């Protein structure tokens, strides 16, 4: 690659980086402005700067409660999705029967069903069994998000040689031990990917929780809606709220990213 | 120590009409090093996997110390196996990889450590015990795979082409190490390879397979000097045996491409007794039993051929000469002093006492 091409790629990369970081700039800078300051100039730096938005937003969101709700729902859903989809994918990938192939196709085709087409009967059925609460929501997420996760796990499992299972089997491991001690640790990179995809989707979801959750179990996105009335929009508080609410996701991403770049079978074979 | 019997073993995969392994019979003595050798797809790995319990046996009995093991699960067979691709657990250290089987079986931790340390010492892995497999070279990974088998102290060791991923130099080194390991442990080893040099150098006995069937079982020297059929004669030995389609006439083997060699009296007597006079047979002579030195030409005056060299390879002590003789591509392995260049006309002599004769229809050895 020539020097000029490298420079062009560098400049394009820089511009794209700025473009992607720009929403963060808007959110963070405006979260420190007064309502008047936001309307005066959205792009300028906060002047005067105020931290009061954070205090007020924290109170208005009932932040501790809504954060706890968001955390419980997200963590439980993601853990269940990881557990169920990794085991299901393992069983489907290692079992070469026609039934397995059929089930896998069923999982994959489930990804194509639009959520909106099933949300009314789903909430009606869950309501009928008095399950319109955060645990009902966790089960719904498990159902909706397993298909993509199974698909991702299945692809990775296909690259793990069957000799790994056979070797452990000969060493005396049971099927459960083979999965938990040998296979699942080798799935770490894809597990992190599955976790990130699902955490972002579930943490930010608005529609499904709005149909399912009672007010006492509102998550952060639902509470955030309180800032947007019919006639007034409290952008200064909403942006402060958004800044606080994305911190856990960013922290998780920073913690998890080292796992993503690791090769799945690094050093296992050959 | 364990006595192993494979009695009329058959394997047919679901959906296949043919058997992948047919009528496999073998008795393995205590502490024997057995090598299954044959071309790709001959059924050697399938047989090994049936012994390990990783494949079901369609028909026949696999016995260990007289007990039928067909339905016994792999973990209860007291078998350790080294896989072609090593199958090391990448998230575990070398120590944990080697200790895995013992930990699974809830072995005493002190004893596990002792056994792993001992195996590491044997294999020269002591400095690497804390490393992950990714931080090891190919040869070291292979040693870890061997170490994992050693610590188990199993009765039977199965090795499925364990050296095929190593470079040539390392392969020779590991070959010696595995042979020494076998002597040291005194256990039964079954080793699968498609490399006849590995088979010849390591085995107490070789099982040579083709098309799912045993072609011959014997010591390396038996297989080399007394091949049971044309396949064995062609597979064992490098370069491969030269074969000529010939007719036995007037005490000579002849063909219409100009080959005309006298058959020694003793051999002729046997061929006559077996009714092959006047019939078409296959004649085989190993490249190393062809000589180009003057002494040999004088010593075997009735077995001389004229060859025009097409390609020649000087290997140091030896020279490989490629030509066409009697209508057949022909290879001779001669002393490097008799090296010739392509285009040279060379007279060579067959050492007929070492010649082989095969039935043209059955490919079975006549003599």
HADDOCK unambig.tbl for C-alpha pairs under 7 A between the chains (distance, minus, plus):
assign (segid A and resid 163 and name CA) (segid B and resid 87 and name CA) 5.82 0.50 0.50
assign (segid A and resid 164 and name CA) (segid B and resid 87 and name CA) 5.03 0.50 0.50
assign (segid A and resid 167 and name CA) (segid B and resid 87 and name CA) 6.66 0.50 0.50
assign (segid A and resid 169 and name CA) (segid B and resid 74 and name CA) 6.75 0.50 0.50
assign (segid A and resid 169 and name CA) (segid B and resid 75 and name CA) 6.09 0.50 0.50
assign (segid A and resid 170 and name CA) (segid B and resid 74 and name CA) 5.34 0.50 0.50
assign (segid A and resid 170 and name CA) (segid B and resid 75 and name CA) 4.70 0.50 0.50
assign (segid A and resid 170 and name CA) (segid B and resid 80 and name CA) 6.73 0.50 0.50
assign (segid A and resid 171 and name CA) (segid B and resid 75 and name CA) 6.08 0.50 0.50
assign (segid A and resid 171 and name CA) (segid B and resid 101 and name CA) 4.48 0.50 0.50
assign (segid A and resid 172 and name CA) (segid B and resid 75 and name CA) 4.41 0.50 0.50
assign (segid A and resid 172 and name CA) (segid B and resid 101 and name CA) 6.22 0.50 0.50
assign (segid A and resid 172 and name CA) (segid B and resid 104 and name CA) 6.43 0.50 0.50
assign (segid A and resid 172 and name CA) (segid B and resid 105 and name CA) 6.66 0.50 0.50
assign (segid A and resid 173 and name CA) (segid B and resid 104 and name CA) 6.11 0.50 0.50
assign (segid A and resid 182 and name CA) (segid B and resid 89 and name CA) 6.57 0.50 0.50
assign (segid A and resid 185 and name CA) (segid B and resid 91 and name CA) 6.81 0.50 0.50
assign (segid A and resid 186 and name CA) (segid B and resid 91 and name CA) 6.84 0.50 0.50
assign (segid A and resid 265 and name CA) (segid B and resid 90 and name CA) 6.39 0.50 0.50
assign (segid A and resid 266 and name CA) (segid B and resid 90 and name CA) 6.14 0.50 0.50
assign (segid A and resid 266 and name CA) (segid B and resid 134 and name CA) 5.70 0.50 0.50
assign (segid A and resid 267 and name CA) (segid B and resid 90 and name CA) 5.48 0.50 0.50
assign (segid A and resid 267 and name CA) (segid B and resid 133 and name CA) 4.91 0.50 0.50
assign (segid A and resid 267 and name CA) (segid B and resid 134 and name CA) 3.75 0.50 0.50
assign (segid A and resid 268 and name CA) (segid B and resid 87 and name CA) 5.60 0.50 0.50
assign (segid A and resid 268 and name CA) (segid B and resid 88 and name CA) 4.70 0.50 0.50
assign (segid A and resid 268 and name CA) (segid B and resid 89 and name CA) 5.56 0.50 0.50
assign (segid A and resid 268 and name CA) (segid B and resid 90 and name CA) 4.80 0.50 0.50
assign (segid A and resid 268 and name CA) (segid B and resid 133 and name CA) 6.64 0.50 0.50
assign (segid A and resid 269 and name CA) (segid B and resid 85 and name CA) 4.87 0.50 0.50
assign (segid A and resid 269 and name CA) (segid B and resid 86 and name CA) 5.62 0.50 0.50
assign (segid A and resid 269 and name CA) (segid B and resid 87 and name CA) 5.41 0.50 0.50
assign (segid A and resid 269 and name CA) (segid B and resid 88 and name CA) 6.48 0.50 0.50
assign (segid A and resid 270 and name CA) (segid B and resid 85 and name CA) 5.02 0.50 0.50
assign (segid A and resid 270 and name CA) (segid B and resid 86 and name CA) 6.48 0.50 0.50
assign (segid A and resid 270 and name CA) (segid B and resid 138 and name CA) 6.46 0.50 0.50
assign (segid A and resid 270 and name CA) (segid B and resid 165 and name CA) 6.32 0.50 0.50
